[in-house]
Amino acid sequence: MNMDIIEGKWEHLKGKAKENWGKLTDDDWKIVEGHRDQLAGRIQERYGRTKEEVEKEVSDWFDKN
């Protein structure tokens, strides 16, 4: 998905993302604000997963949404 589209639809997508990654705090979401790389980093931090696992998970999630 194009980054411009992600940033434009972020408010809509954020609700679905919060359901998927509930461990992320409101502060995390403010920092992420539609930036895929920052989302992956926050998920990696909160869930203790590898970079590769998180990048695939985020990529798959964005493809579905």
PyMOL commands that set and color helices and strands:
alter all, ss='L'
color gray80, all
select helices_A, chain A and resi 3-8+10-20+26-32+36-47+51-64
alter helices_A, ss='H'
color red, helices_A
deselect
rebuild
show_as cartoon
